[in-house]
Amino acid sequence: MAKQVRINLDALLAKNKMSLTELSQTVDITIANLSKLKCGKAKALRFSTLIAICEALDCQPGELLELE
């Protein structure tokens, strides 16, 4: 079975008491693109986007992305 990357965006948003809309405004990424990421439908993630999300949510990449 092929491994997949799970995105823990919901948990990190809840931990930081932040909505998807607030994150979108903070990192200047559309809600549509964040929704794709959150639902695991994104095909790719730029390092600059990863860094921006991690900075906004005060987390490390390994907290956001998990190999399962």
C-alpha positions as CSV (number, residue, x, y, z in Angstrom):
1,M,0.0,0.0,0.0
2,A,1.3,3.4,-0.9
3,K,2.0,5.9,1.9
4,Q,0.2,9.2,2.0
5,V,0.9,12.5,3.6
6,R,-1.7,13.6,6.1
7,I,-2.2,17.3,6.6
8,N,-2.9,18.2,10.3
9,L,-4.2,21.7,9.5
10,D,-7.5,21.3,11.4
11,A,-5.7,20.4,14.7
12,L,-3.2,23.2,14.4
13,L,-6.0,25.8,13.6
14,A,-7.9,24.6,16.7
15,K,-4.8,24.7,18.8
16,N,-4.1,28.3,17.7
17,K,-7.8,29.3,17.9
18,M,-7.6,30.5,14.3
19,S,-10.1,30.1,11.5
20,L,-9.3,29.1,7.9
21,T,-10.3,32.6,6.9
22,E,-7.8,34.2,9.4
23,L,-5.0,31.9,8.2
24,S,-5.8,32.8,4.6
25,Q,-5.5,36.5,5.4
26,T,-2.4,36.0,7.5
27,V,-0.4,34.0,4.9
28,D,-2.0,35.6,1.8
29,I,-3.2,32.3,0.4
30,T,-6.7,31.8,-1.0
31,I,-9.3,30.0,1.2
32,A,-9.9,27.6,-1.8
33,N,-6.2,26.6,-1.8
34,L,-6.1,26.2,2.0
35,S,-9.3,24.1,1.8
36,K,-7.7,21.8,-0.8
37,L,-4.7,21.5,1.5
38,K,-6.8,20.8,4.6
39,C,-8.9,18.1,2.8
40,G,-5.8,16.4,1.4
41,K,-6.7,17.2,-2.2
42,A,-3.6,19.4,-2.9
43,K,-1.1,17.9,-5.3
44,A,1.9,20.0,-4.2
45,L,3.0,22.5,-1.5
46,R,5.6,25.1,-2.1
47,F,8.2,25.6,0.6
48,S,7.3,29.3,0.8
49,T,3.7,28.3,1.6
50,L,4.8,25.7,4.1
51,I,7.0,28.3,5.9
52,A,4.3,30.9,5.9
53,I,1.7,28.4,7.4
54,C,4.2,27.2,10.0
55,E,5.1,30.8,11.0
56,A,1.4,31.7,11.3
57,L,0.5,28.6,13.3
58,D,3.8,28.6,15.3
59,C,4.6,25.0,14.4
60,Q,7.2,22.9,12.7
61,P,6.6,21.3,9.3
62,G,6.5,17.8,10.9
63,E,3.5,19.0,13.0
64,L,1.7,20.0,9.9
65,L,2.7,17.1,7.6
66,E,2.6,13.5,8.7
67,L,3.5,10.4,6.7
68,E,1.0,7.6,7.2
